[in-house]
Amino acid sequence: EPEVRFFSPMPSGYQFVPKGDVYITKNCRQKTHAAGQTLYVVFDKANRPLGLRCPAWVHDAVVAEHRATAAKRASAVQKRDAALEGTFEQELVRLFPQTPRGEIPKILNQALKKHSRRVGRAGKVDLQQRVKLAVRAHIRHCHTSYDWFLSHGMSRDDARGEILDKLNEVARQWGGRAVSHGA
């Protein structure tokens, strides 16, 4: 895939496709290659990728498919999200069986928030570890003075050290194990 700058001339019959919609950029890339056409990757002056240049007819076809499959894809996403929430909750209850029932939805909502880069959605960390980290983060923020320490100028590491005993106490009450560091 040739790399071009945003200011270089647009090839005849091509269209710029900004990055951002994974479905559109992925399918424009695949369909352009499948058609044996050249796909250009567009960069700005600072060498950051801006998007693609593909044949306009490919882009038009992909946008039409995008619209036609939107409801089906949204339904599939909802099913995946519900399944993730269900397995996350089961693991939370298994690892922390004494967690107050009112806390569980709060932990789930915070840990599984979409596009948040939060641990609950981290695909490279196993479920058990994600649950432990999410519960400990919830305890840290909702059941200790951690946020107060941060708001009064204490460093993250120092604040975590200050609240570690309280965090471990709550985690033990909820049925989990204490840790000596990395709160």
MDTraj code that builds the backbone (N, CA, C; nanometers):
import mdtraj as md
import numpy as np

residues = "GLU PRO GLU VAL ARG PHE PHE SER PRO MET PRO SER GLY TYR GLN PHE VAL PRO LYS GLY ASP VAL TYR ILE THR LYS ASN CYS ARG GLN LYS THR HIS ALA ALA GLY GLN THR LEU TYR VAL VAL PHE ASP LYS ALA ASN ARG PRO LEU GLY LEU ARG CYS PRO ALA TRP VAL HIS ASP ALA VAL VAL ALA GLU HIS ARG ALA THR ALA ALA LYS ARG ALA SER ALA VAL GLN LYS ARG ASP ALA ALA LEU GLU GLY THR PHE GLU GLN GLU LEU VAL ARG LEU PHE PRO GLN THR PRO ARG GLY GLU ILE PRO LYS ILE LEU ASN GLN ALA LEU LYS LYS HIS SER ARG ARG VAL GLY ARG ALA GLY LYS VAL ASP LEU GLN GLN ARG VAL LYS LEU ALA VAL ARG ALA HIS ILE ARG HIS CYS HIS THR SER TYR ASP TRP PHE LEU SER HIS GLY MET SER ARG ASP ASP ALA ARG GLY GLU ILE LEU ASP LYS LEU ASN GLU VAL ALA ARG GLN TRP GLY GLY ARG ALA VAL SER HIS GLY ALA".split()
xyz = np.array([
    [0.0846, -0.1182, 0.0000],
    [0.0000, 0.0000, 0.0000],
    [0.0883, 0.1234, 0.0000],
    [0.0887, 0.1974, -0.1084],
    [0.1700, 0.3193, -0.1140],
    [0.1220, 0.4223, -0.0115],
    [0.2185, 0.4931, 0.0452],
    [0.1875, 0.5990, 0.1408],
    [0.1974, 0.7331, 0.0693],
    [0.0983, 0.8192, 0.0920],
    [0.0967, 0.9520, 0.0300],
    [0.0670, 1.0565, 0.1364],
    [0.1018, 1.1793, 0.1064],
    [0.0703, 1.2917, 0.1954],
    [-0.0681, 1.3456, 0.1598],
    [-0.1303, 1.4080, 0.2556],
    [-0.2669, 1.4586, 0.2359],
    [-0.2747, 1.5601, 0.1231],
    [-0.1641, 1.6291, 0.0944],
    [-0.1659, 1.7337, -0.0076],
    [-0.1317, 1.6813, -0.1474],
    [-0.0925, 1.5541, -0.1583],
    [-0.0604, 1.5009, -0.2916],
    [-0.1892, 1.4863, -0.3729],
    [-0.1800, 1.4972, -0.5049],
    [-0.3012, 1.4942, -0.5889],
    [-0.3792, 1.3632, -0.5733],
    [-0.5104, 1.3761, -0.5733],
    [-0.5993, 1.2602, -0.5638],
    [-0.6025, 1.1905, -0.6994],
    [-0.5787, 1.0596, -0.7032],
    [-0.5894, 0.9875, -0.8308],
    [-0.7324, 0.9967, -0.8851],
    [-0.7440, 0.9978, -1.0145],
    [-0.8748, 1.0071, -1.0792],
    [-0.9616, 0.8880, -1.0395],
    [-1.0862, 0.9163, -1.0023],
    [-1.1804, 0.8110, -0.9648],
    [-1.1640, 0.7606, -0.8228],
    [-1.0776, 0.8242, -0.7456],
    [-1.0531, 0.7830, -0.6071],
    [-1.1215, 0.8783, -0.5106],
    [-1.1381, 0.8312, -0.3879],
    [-1.2033, 0.9103, -0.2849],
    [-1.1271, 0.8934, -0.1545],
    [-1.1193, 1.0007, -0.0755],
    [-1.0565, 0.9941, 0.0562],
    [-1.1543, 0.9332, 0.1553],
    [-1.1066, 0.8401, 0.2360],
    [-1.1862, 0.7752, 0.3406],
    [-1.1156, 0.8031, 0.4731],
    [-1.1704, 0.8923, 0.5567],
    [-1.1031, 0.9235, 0.6829],
    [-1.1042, 0.8036, 0.7769],
    [-0.9985, 0.7916, 0.8573],
    [-0.9977, 0.6838, 0.9550],
    [-1.1004, 0.7160, 1.0628],
    [-1.1443, 0.6155, 1.1336],
    [-1.2399, 0.6378, 1.2412],
    [-1.3507, 0.5355, 1.2446],
    [-1.4011, 0.4955, 1.1292],
    [-1.5046, 0.3926, 1.1251],
    [-1.4384, 0.2640, 1.0762],
    [-1.4150, 0.1733, 1.1699],
    [-1.3408, 0.0511, 1.1398],
    [-1.4086, -0.0294, 1.0297],
    [-1.5404, -0.0378, 1.0331],
    [-1.6124, -0.1150, 0.9319],
    [-1.5826, -0.0604, 0.7922],
    [-1.5924, 0.0704, 0.7778],
    [-1.5737, 0.1306, 0.6454],
    [-1.4287, 0.1191, 0.5993],
    [-1.3330, 0.1537, 0.6848],
    [-1.1930, 0.1482, 0.6406],
    [-1.1487, 0.0046, 0.6145],
    [-1.1891, -0.0876, 0.6993],
    [-1.1505, -0.2287, 0.6797],
    [-1.2067, -0.2825, 0.5478],
    [-1.3339, -0.2570, 0.5232],
    [-1.3965, -0.3093, 0.4021],
    [-1.3492, -0.2377, 0.2761],
    [-1.3216, -0.1081, 0.2850],
    [-1.2644, -0.0385, 0.1692],
    [-1.1282, -0.0989, 0.1356],
    [-1.0508, -0.1267, 0.2383],
    [-0.9189, -0.1868, 0.2164],
    [-0.9340, -0.3240, 0.1503],
    [-1.0186, -0.4096, 0.2063],
    [-1.0350, -0.5457, 0.1538],
    [-1.0883, -0.5450, 0.0107],
    [-1.1894, -0.4667, -0.0144],
    [-1.2518, -0.4658, -0.1475],
    [-1.1601, -0.4040, -0.2532],
    [-1.0812, -0.3058, -0.2150],
    [-0.9867, -0.2468, -0.3097],
    [-0.8808, -0.3497, -0.3486],
    [-0.8280, -0.4198, -0.2494],
    [-0.7285, -0.5241, -0.2788],
    [-0.7906, -0.6364, -0.3614],
    [-0.9120, -0.6777, -0.3253],
    [-0.9791, -0.7864, -0.3982],
    [-1.0024, -0.7492, -0.5449],
    [-1.0223, -0.6198, -0.5709],
    [-1.0452, -0.5737, -0.7082],
    [-0.9141, -0.5515, -0.7837],
    [-0.8022, -0.5739, -0.7146],
    [-0.6730, -0.5549, -0.7796],
    [-0.6364, -0.4092, -0.8002],
    [-0.6990, -0.3204, -0.7240],
    [-0.6731, -0.1765, -0.7356],
    [-0.5707, -0.1342, -0.6301],
    [-0.5113, -0.0187, -0.6509],
    [-0.4149, 0.0356, -0.5554],
    [-0.4894, 0.1090, -0.4446],
    [-0.4518, 0.0802, -0.3214],
    [-0.5058, 0.1499, -0.2048],
    [-0.3943, 0.2377, -0.1500],
    [-0.4233, 0.3640, -0.1276],
    [-0.3241, 0.4574, -0.0761],
    [-0.3534, 0.4862, 0.0705],
    [-0.2475, 0.4909, 0.1513],
    [-0.2603, 0.5301, 0.2914],
    [-0.2155, 0.6750, 0.3005],
    [-0.3004, 0.7606, 0.3565],
    [-0.2765, 0.9048, 0.3589],
    [-0.2238, 0.9468, 0.4959],
    [-0.1137, 1.0228, 0.4942],
    [-0.0514, 1.0720, 0.6168],
    [-0.0480, 1.2244, 0.6170],
    [-0.0442, 1.2828, 0.7375],
    [-0.0305, 1.4281, 0.7478],
    [0.1184, 1.4649, 0.7525],
    [0.1474, 1.5929, 0.7731],
    [0.2864, 1.6399, 0.7744],
    [0.3674, 1.5772, 0.8873],
    [0.3016, 1.5435, 0.9966],
    [0.3703, 1.4838, 1.1116],
    [0.3763, 1.3313, 1.1010],
    [0.3425, 1.2792, 0.9841],
    [0.3469, 1.1351, 0.9564],
    [0.2450, 1.0546, 1.0379],
    [0.1328, 1.1181, 1.0707],
    [0.0227, 1.0479, 1.1376],
    [-0.0777, 1.0058, 1.0315],
    [-0.1278, 0.8821, 1.0399],
    [-0.2243, 0.8365, 0.9393],
    [-0.3566, 0.9121, 0.9499],
    [-0.4069, 0.9549, 0.8361],
    [-0.5340, 1.0279, 0.8297],
    [-0.6468, 0.9425, 0.7739],
    [-0.6122, 0.8471, 0.6886],
    [-0.7149, 0.7648, 0.6262],
    [-0.6612, 0.6967, 0.5021],
    [-0.7529, 0.6650, 0.4113],
    [-0.7198, 0.5910, 0.2895],
    [-0.7706, 0.6657, 0.1671],
    [-0.7153, 0.6290, 0.0541],
    [-0.7710, 0.6684, -0.0754],
    [-0.8010, 0.5392, -0.1490],
    [-0.9271, 0.5232, -0.1846],
    [-0.9688, 0.4021, -0.2556],
    [-1.0582, 0.4431, -0.3723],
    [-1.0829, 0.3518, -0.4660],
    [-1.1744, 0.3852, -0.5751],
    [-1.3105, 0.4288, -0.5190],
    [-1.3675, 0.5324, -0.5773],
    [-1.4951, 0.5864, -0.5289],
    [-1.6049, 0.4808, -0.5319],
    [-1.6042, 0.3943, -0.6340],
    [-1.7088, 0.2921, -0.6426],
    [-1.6982, 0.1921, -0.5274],
    [-1.5753, 0.1664, -0.4804],
    [-1.5569, 0.0772, -0.3650],
    [-1.6160, 0.1437, -0.2415],
    [-1.5826, 0.2701, -0.2223],
    [-1.6344, 0.3424, -0.1060],
    [-1.7871, 0.3464, -0.1079],
    [-1.8449, 0.3748, -0.2233],
    [-1.9912, 0.3798, -0.2345],
    [-2.0536, 0.2453, -0.1981],
    [-1.9939, 0.1359, -0.2452],
    [-2.0465, 0.0021, -0.2152],
    [-2.0356, -0.0285, -0.0664],
    [-1.9233, 0.0084, -0.0064],
    [-1.9026, -0.0177, 0.1367],
    [-2.0008, 0.0636, 0.2205],
    [-2.0214, 0.1897, 0.1849],
    [-2.1165, 0.2736, 0.2597],
    [-2.2577, 0.2161, 0.2488],
    [-2.2941, 0.1670, 0.1323],
    [-2.4267, 0.1051, 0.1153],
    [-2.4394, -0.0198, 0.2029],
    [-2.3353, -0.1033, 0.2056],
    [-2.3371, -0.2222, 0.2925],
    [-2.3438, -0.1817, 0.4394],
    [-2.2700, -0.0770, 0.4730],
    [-2.2676, -0.0270, 0.6104],
    [-2.4086, 0.0092, 0.6558],
    [-2.4800, 0.0812, 0.5719],
    [-2.6179, 0.1200, 0.6052],
    [-2.7092, -0.0025, 0.6124],
    [-2.6937, -0.0931, 0.5171],
    [-2.7822, -0.2104, 0.5093],
    [-2.7627, -0.3061, 0.6261],
    [-2.6426, -0.3103, 0.6816],
    [-2.6142, -0.4069, 0.7885],
    [-2.6086, -0.3435, 0.9271],
    [-2.6389, -0.2153, 0.9373],
    [-2.6239, -0.1438, 1.0645],
    [-2.7038, -0.2079, 1.1772],
    [-2.8298, -0.2386, 1.1548],
    [-2.9138, -0.2960, 1.2608],
    [-2.8627, -0.4332, 1.3030],
    [-2.8239, -0.5140, 1.2068],
    [-2.7735, -0.6482, 1.2373],
    [-2.6436, -0.6404, 1.3183],
    [-2.5544, -0.5501, 1.2785],
    [-2.4283, -0.5348, 1.3511],
    [-2.4519, -0.4809, 1.4916],
    [-2.5446, -0.3870, 1.5066],
    [-2.5762, -0.3322, 1.6387],
    [-2.6324, -0.4404, 1.7295],
    [-2.7173, -0.5256, 1.6749],
    [-2.7733, -0.6363, 1.7520],
    [-2.6636, -0.7324, 1.7967],
    [-2.5703, -0.7615, 1.7078],
    [-2.4594, -0.8513, 1.7421],
    [-2.3730, -0.7910, 1.8526],
    [-2.3503, -0.6604, 1.8468],
    [-2.2716, -0.5926, 1.9497],
    [-2.3435, -0.6010, 2.0838],
    [-2.4749, -0.5787, 2.0839],
    [-2.5519, -0.5877, 2.2081],
    [-2.5442, -0.7272, 2.2679],
    [-2.5515, -0.8294, 2.1838],
    [-2.5414, -0.9672, 2.2329],
    [-2.4041, -0.9936, 2.2935],
    [-2.2991, -0.9478, 2.2257],
    [-2.1632, -0.9667, 2.2787],
    [-2.1463, -0.8925, 2.4108],
    [-2.1970, -0.7691, 2.4173],
    [-2.1859, -0.6911, 2.5401],
    [-2.2608, -0.7573, 2.6550],
    [-2.3808, -0.8085, 2.6276],
    [-2.4598, -0.8764, 2.7310],
    [-2.3885, -1.0024, 2.7785],
    [-2.3299, -1.0758, 2.6863],
    [-2.2566, -1.1974, 2.7235],
    [-2.1357, -1.1624, 2.8091],
    [-2.0625, -1.0575, 2.7710],
    [-1.9471, -1.0145, 2.8493],
    [-1.9901, -0.9727, 2.9891],
    [-2.0972, -0.8956, 2.9973],
    [-2.1454, -0.8514, 3.1279],
    [-2.1860, -0.9706, 3.2137],
    [-2.2523, -1.0678, 3.1536],
    [-2.2946, -1.1867, 3.2278],
    [-2.1773, -1.2668, 3.2807],
    [-2.0783, -1.2923, 3.1975],
    [-1.9627, -1.3698, 3.2439],
    [-1.8809, -1.2901, 3.3446],
    [-1.8715, -1.1587, 3.3250],
    [-1.7984, -1.0739, 3.4191],
    [-1.8663, -1.0779, 3.5563],
    [-1.9989, -1.0668, 3.5560],
    [-2.0730, -1.0696, 3.6828],
    [-2.0587, -1.2052, 3.7519],
    [-2.0681, -1.3137, 3.6772],
    [-2.0524, -1.4469, 3.7369],
    [-1.9153, -1.4620, 3.8021],
    [-1.8131, -1.4163, 3.7339],
    [-1.6772, -1.4271, 3.7882],
    [-1.6610, -1.3369, 3.9098],
    [-1.7219, -1.2192, 3.9073],
    [-1.7161, -1.1279, 4.0210],
    [-1.7786, -1.1933, 4.1443],
    [-1.8958, -1.2521, 4.1267],
    [-1.9654, -1.3169, 4.2393],
    [-1.8874, -1.4391, 4.2873],
    [-1.8218, -1.5091, 4.1957],
    [-1.7417, -1.6257, 4.2348],
    [-1.6191, -1.5834, 4.3160],
    [-1.5510, -1.4781, 4.2709],
    [-1.4280, -1.4345, 4.3374],
    [-1.4538, -1.3509, 4.4623],
    [-1.5625, -1.2764, 4.4622],
    [-1.5964, -1.1876, 4.5738],
    [-1.7412, -1.2142, 4.6152],
    [-1.7685, -1.3313, 4.6746],
    [-1.9073, -1.3728, 4.7005],
    [-1.9820, -1.2857, 4.8014],
    [-1.9111, -1.2114, 4.8827],
    [-1.9774, -1.1274, 4.9830],
    [-1.9935, -0.9821, 4.9369],
    [-1.9684, -0.9569, 4.8111],
    [-1.9858, -0.8212, 4.7586],
    [-2.1311, -0.7792, 4.7775],
    [-2.1547, -0.6636, 4.8391],
    [-2.2932, -0.6173, 4.8526],
    [-2.3597, -0.6099, 4.7150],
    [-2.4794, -0.6636, 4.7039],
    [-2.5484, -0.6723, 4.5742],
    [-2.5649, -0.5360, 4.5077],
    [-2.5783, -0.4311, 4.5862],
    [-2.5916, -0.2972, 4.5286],
    [-2.4636, -0.2458, 4.4646],
    [-2.3503, -0.3046, 4.5007],
    [-2.2219, -0.2621, 4.4447],
    [-2.1959, -0.3248, 4.3081],
    [-2.2540, -0.4414, 4.2830],
    [-2.2234, -0.5158, 4.1601],
    [-2.2558, -0.4356, 4.0339],
    [-2.3754, -0.3765, 4.0212],
    [-2.4022, -0.2976, 3.8993],
    [-2.3064, -0.1793, 3.8834],
    [-2.2662, -0.1191, 3.9945],
    [-2.1724, -0.0064, 3.9876],
    [-2.0375, -0.0528, 3.9335],
    [-1.9918, -0.1670, 3.9826],
    [-1.8633, -0.2211, 3.9361],
    [-1.8721, -0.2551, 3.7880],
    [-1.9802, -0.3225, 3.7494],
    [-1.9971, -0.3615, 3.6087],
    [-2.0024, -0.2396, 3.5179],
    [-2.0820, -0.1401, 3.5549],
    [-2.0958, -0.0201, 3.4710],
    [-1.9625, 0.0508, 3.4530],
    [-1.8868, 0.0602, 3.5606],
    [-1.7591, 0.1303, 3.5529],
    [-1.6557, 0.0491, 3.4753],
    [-1.6458, -0.0791, 3.5064],
    [-1.5416, -0.1633, 3.4458],
    [-1.5667, -0.1908, 3.2985],
    [-1.6932, -0.1981, 3.2585],
    [-1.7260, -0.2391, 3.1221],
    [-1.7676, -0.1238, 3.0317],
    [-1.7439, -0.0014, 3.0763],
    [-1.7816, 0.1149, 2.9960],
    [-1.7097, 0.1098, 2.8613],
    [-1.7883, 0.1219, 2.7552],
    [-1.7322, 0.1119, 2.6199],
    [-1.6428, 0.2308, 2.5873],
    [-1.5415, 0.2047, 2.5081],
    [-1.4479, 0.3054, 2.4587],
    [-1.3769, 0.3792, 2.5717],
    [-1.3666, 0.3143, 2.6873],
    [-1.3077, 0.3803, 2.8029],
    [-1.1648, 0.3363, 2.8291],
    [-1.1216, 0.2298, 2.7610],
    [-0.9903, 0.1710, 2.7836],
    [-0.9777, 0.1203, 2.9264],
    [-1.0886, 0.0825, 2.9842],
    [-1.0878, 0.0302, 3.1200],
    [-1.0572, -0.1181, 3.1188],
    [-1.0168, -0.1676, 3.2350],
    [-0.9674, -0.3046, 3.2454],
    [-1.0726, -0.4091, 3.2092],
    [-1.1988, -0.3814, 3.2335],
    [-1.3028, -0.4793, 3.2038],
    [-1.3114, -0.5146, 3.0570],
    [-1.2674, -0.4242, 2.9712],
    [-1.2731, -0.4467, 2.8267],
    [-1.1373, -0.4850, 2.7686],
    [-1.0378, -0.5023, 2.8541],
    [-0.9032, -0.5363, 2.8068],
    [-0.9009, -0.6802, 2.7574],
    [-0.8894, -0.6974, 2.6288],
    [-0.8941, -0.8306, 2.5699],
    [-0.7714, -0.9151, 2.5970],
    [-0.6612, -0.8534, 2.6341],
    [-0.5373, -0.9284, 2.6525],
    [-0.5159, -0.9729, 2.7967],
    [-0.6068, -0.9359, 2.8853],
    [-0.5970, -0.9754, 3.0255],
    [-0.7067, -1.0773, 3.0517],
    [-0.6722, -1.1869, 3.1221],
    [-0.7735, -1.2905, 3.1437],
    [-0.8851, -1.2394, 3.2349],
    [-1.0010, -1.3021, 3.2240],
    [-1.1221, -1.2557, 3.2922],
    [-1.1026, -1.2447, 3.4425],
    [-1.0431, -1.3450, 3.5037],
    [-1.0247, -1.3438, 3.6490],
    [-0.9436, -1.2219, 3.6924],
    [-0.8371, -1.1930, 3.6212],
    [-0.7535, -1.0775, 3.6546],
    [-0.8288, -0.9468, 3.6305],
    [-0.9062, -0.9388, 3.5235],
    [-0.9844, -0.8175, 3.4953],
    [-1.0841, -0.7909, 3.6071],
    [-1.1505, -0.8972, 3.6545],
    [-1.2482, -0.8812, 3.7624],
    [-1.1789, -0.8335, 3.8893],
    [-1.0679, -0.8961, 3.9240],
    [-0.9954, -0.8555, 4.0450],
    [-0.9539, -0.7088, 4.0367],
    [-0.8996, -0.6694, 3.9233],
    [-0.8569, -0.5303, 3.9073],
    [-0.9751, -0.4340, 3.9120],
    [-1.0861, -0.4720, 3.8513],
    [-1.2045, -0.3857, 3.8502],
    [-1.2612, -0.3688, 3.9907],
    [-1.2692, -0.4777, 4.0661],
    [-1.3226, -0.4700, 4.2025],
    [-1.2308, -0.3852, 4.2890],
    [-1.1012, -0.4067, 4.2768],
    [-1.0076, -0.3290, 4.3576],
    [-1.0131, -0.1802, 4.3191],
    [-1.0288, -0.1502, 4.1916],
    [-1.0413, -0.0100, 4.1496],
    [-1.1684, 0.0515, 4.2080],
    [-1.2772, -0.0247, 4.2063],
    [-1.4030, 0.0249, 4.2627],
    [-1.3861, 0.0527, 4.4121],
    [-1.3281, -0.0416, 4.4834],
    [-1.3067, -0.0223, 4.6273],
    [-1.2194, 0.1009, 4.6496],
    [-1.1123, 0.1119, 4.5732],
    [-1.0190, 0.2240, 4.5883],
    [-1.0913, 0.3577, 4.5750],
    [-1.1755, 0.3696, 4.4723],
    [-1.2402, 0.4981, 4.4449],
    [-1.3649, 0.5230, 4.5290],
    [-1.4354, 0.4174, 4.5690],
    [-1.5649, 0.4356, 4.6360],
    [-1.5640, 0.4053, 4.7855],
    [-1.4616, 0.3387, 4.8353],
    [-1.4630, 0.2962, 4.9757],
    [-1.3370, 0.3356, 5.0515],
    [-1.2548, 0.4223, 4.9929],
    [-1.1353, 0.4722, 5.0611],
    [-1.1240, 0.6226, 5.0353],
    [-1.0211, 0.6818, 5.0926],
    [-0.9948, 0.8254, 5.0746],
    [-0.9015, 0.8524, 4.9572],
    [-0.8865, 0.7574, 4.8680],
    [-0.7921, 0.7680, 4.7558],
    [-0.8123, 0.8961, 4.6747],
    [-0.9336, 0.9218, 4.6314],
    [-0.9589, 1.0405, 4.5487],
    [-0.9318, 1.1697, 4.6256],
    [-0.9596, 1.1696, 4.7562],
    [-0.9317, 1.2870, 4.8389],
    [-0.7817, 1.3135, 4.8418],
    [-0.7031, 1.2078, 4.8628],
    [-0.5573, 1.2239, 4.8640],
    [-0.5077, 1.2813, 4.7309],
    [-0.5588, 1.2279, 4.6215],
    [-0.5168, 1.2778, 4.4898],
    [-0.5542, 1.4244, 4.4718],
    [-0.6746, 1.4600, 4.5150],
    [-0.7206, 1.5985, 4.4970],
    [-0.6442, 1.6966, 4.5852],
    [-0.5732, 1.6441, 4.6847],
    [-0.4938, 1.7299, 4.7726],
    [-0.3444, 1.7188, 4.7427],
    [-0.3118, 1.6748, 4.6216],
    [-0.1743, 1.6810, 4.5741],
    [-0.0870, 1.5598, 4.5973],
    [-0.1406, 1.4552, 4.6549],
    [-0.0590, 1.3362, 4.6784],
    [-0.0402, 1.2603, 4.5473],
    [0.0760, 1.1994, 4.5297],
    [0.1014, 1.1207, 4.4089],
    [0.0166, 0.9935, 4.4111],
    [-0.0036, 0.9371, 4.2934],
    [-0.0821, 0.8124, 4.2834],
    [-0.0216, 0.7019, 4.3693],
    [0.1095, 0.6828, 4.3580],
    [0.1739, 0.5754, 4.4340],
    [0.1600, 0.5967, 4.5839],
    [0.1813, 0.7205, 4.6293],
    [0.1681, 0.7481, 4.7723],
    [0.0238, 0.7291, 4.8186],
    [-0.0713, 0.7760, 4.7388],
    [-0.2127, 0.7604, 4.7747],
    [-0.2498, 0.6127, 4.7813],
    [-0.2010, 0.5341, 4.6868],
    [-0.2291, 0.3902, 4.6884],
    [-0.1693, 0.3250, 4.8125],
    [-0.0507, 0.3682, 4.8516],
    [0.0101, 0.3154, 4.9740],
    [-0.0715, 0.3504, 5.0973],
    [-0.1231, 0.4721, 5.1009],
    [-0.2028, 0.5177, 5.2156],
    [-0.3321, 0.4380, 5.2330],
    [-0.3933, 0.3991, 5.1242],
    [-0.5248, 0.3347, 5.1329],
    [-0.5186, 0.1826, 5.1228],
    [-0.3987, 0.1259, 5.1100],
    [-0.3855, -0.0176, 5.0863],
    [-0.4512, -0.1013, 5.1959],
    [-0.4312, -0.0651, 5.3218],
    [-0.4904, -0.1442, 5.4305],
    [-0.6426, -0.1434, 5.4230],
    [-0.7012, -0.0265, 5.3999],
    [-0.8470, -0.0158, 5.3896],
    [-0.8972, -0.0940, 5.2686],
    [-0.8280, -0.0835, 5.1557],
    [-0.8671, -0.1559, 5.0353],
    [-0.8653, -0.3063, 5.0620],
    [-0.7576, -0.3550, 5.1239],
    [-0.7477, -0.4981, 5.1542],
    [-0.8555, -0.5426, 5.2526],
    [-0.8870, -0.4569, 5.3485],
    [-0.9920, -0.4896, 5.4459],
    [-1.1269, -0.5086, 5.3758],
    [-1.1626, -0.4160, 5.2887],
    [-1.2898, -0.4272, 5.2162],
    [-1.2871, -0.5480, 5.1233],
    [-1.1763, -0.5691, 5.0531],
    [-1.1654, -0.6844, 4.9628],
    [-1.1834, -0.8149, 5.0403],
    [-1.1244, -0.8236, 5.1591],
    [-1.1411, -0.9446, 5.2427],
    [-1.2868, -0.9606, 5.2858],
    [-1.3514, -0.8508, 5.3232],
    [-1.4925, -0.8569, 5.3631],
    [-1.5792, -0.9073, 5.2482],
    [-1.5418, -0.8746, 5.1280],
    [-1.6184, -0.9158, 5.0107],
    [-1.5806, -1.0561, 4.9644],
    [-1.4832, -1.1165, 5.0332],
    [-1.4465, -1.2544, 5.0023],
    [-1.3219, -1.2688, 4.9191],
    [-1.2566, -1.1589, 4.8876],
    [-1.1345, -1.1647, 4.8071],
    [-1.0116, -1.1746, 4.8945],
    [-0.8961, -1.1740, 4.8297],
    [-0.7700, -1.1832, 4.9013],
    [-0.7015, -1.0476, 4.9038],
    [-0.6201, -1.0265, 5.0068],
    [-0.5425, -0.9041, 5.0184],
    [-0.4188, -0.9137, 4.9298],
    [-0.3666, -0.7983, 4.8924],
    [-0.2397, -0.7934, 4.8202],
    [-0.1468, -0.6984, 4.8936],
    [-0.0169, -0.7161, 4.8732],
    [0.0795, -0.6340, 4.9455],
    [0.1208, -0.5091, 4.8681],
    [0.0961, -0.5090, 4.7364],
    [0.1327, -0.3930, 4.6545],
    [0.0426, -0.3900, 4.5322],
    [0.0574, -0.2838, 4.4523],
    [-0.0192, -0.2743, 4.3271],
    [-0.1669, -0.2522, 4.3477],
    [-0.2025, -0.1875, 4.4602],
    [-0.3427, -0.1627, 4.4897],
    [-0.4023, -0.0776, 4.3832],
])
top = md.Topology()
chain = top.add_chain()
for i, resn in enumerate(residues, 1):
    res = top.add_residue(resn, chain, resSeq=i)
    for name in ("N", "CA", "C"):
        top.add_atom(name, md.element.get_by_symbol(name[0]), res)
traj = md.Trajectory(xyz[None], top)
